[in-house]
């Protein structure tokens, strides 16, 4: 059985035991604030359960495009995987897979923020 591991690190600098400030008061630079990150979240996915060709099942192709326009990266996608997926709906997940078209835009020259926003709550 092949398993896929996903590890996500969260910066929880504003939750230090001696921190009494509110998130709005936080101006500590991100790199400095996250230097002692110890909180992690892991998720184990069982790839052997991914045996549905959702493109064939729905009769629609996966869409993902990226384009640089000026100083912006524009990404368009339809949320249909181009790889096998698990069966949906199923116990624990009553949702169905369907086409949902989205576009996002971001700068091609990102800069570090001077402060961070808490992801808590």
N, C-alpha and C positions, 0 to 999 in steps of 0.2 A: 504494500500500500504506500503510495507516494503522498507525502504531506507537504503542504505549502505553509510556511511560517511568515507572518506579517508582524513586524515589530514597529510600534509607533512610540516615539519619545515625546513627552509633554513637558514643557517648561512650567513649573509650578512655583516659581520664585516668590510670588506674592502669597504663598500659603506657608511660608516659613513660620515656625512656632513663635518667634518673637516679632512677627510682622503685625502691626496694629493698623496699618494704613489701609485705606480703601483702594480698589483698583483705579479710581479716578486720580488718586494722589501719586500713583506710580510713574516715575520718570527715569528710573534706572535703565541704562542702555541694555538692550536685549542680550548681547553676548556676555556681559558682566552678570546680569540677573540669572542667566541660565547656566552659569559655570558649574553649579553643583546639582544639576538635574539628576534625580534618582528615581523618579516616577516613570514607569513604563506600563504599557498595555500590550499584551500579545494575544494573537488570535490564530488558532490552528484550523486550517481548511483541509478537508480531505478531497484531493483532486480526483480520486477514483469515482466520486459521485457525479463528476462533471461529464455527462455522456449525451447531452442534448445539443444538437446543432440548431440553435435558436433561429439562425438565418433561414434555414430550410423550413423549420416548423412554422415560422411567421410569414414566410414568402417575401422577406425584405432583407436587403443587404445592410451590413454594418457601414456606418458613415463616420469618418474622422478625417478632417482636413485642417491643416495649419497654413497660414499665410502671413507674411510680414508685409504690412502696409505702413509706410512711413516709419515711425518709431513704436509701432504697436504690433503685437502678435495676435492674430485673430484665429480662434479655434472653433470649429463647428463639429458637432457630433450628434448622434441620434440615440445613444444609450443601448444600442444593440451590439452585443459582444461578437468579435470575430474569432472566437474560440469556443470550445464546448462549455456548456454551463450545466448547473444542476436542474432538477425538475421543479417547476413552480406552477401553480401553488402547491404547497405541501404542509405537513404538520409543522407548526412553529413559524411559518411564513405564508400567509394567505394571499400574498400579492402575486400578480401575474406580470410577465415581462411584456412590455409594449414599447412602441416607438415614441420617443420623447425628444424632439429636436431642440437643441440648445446651441447658443453661440456665446463665447466669452472673449474678452479682450484684455490684454495686459501689456505693460510696457516691455520693450526688449532691453531696457537699461534700468533694472530695478536697483533701488538704494535701500540700505538698512534703515529702519525706523529709529528715531531718537528715543522712543519709548515703546513699551509693549502694552497690549490689551490682554487682560486676564481672560482665559477660556473657561473659568469656573462659573458655574451657575448659569 
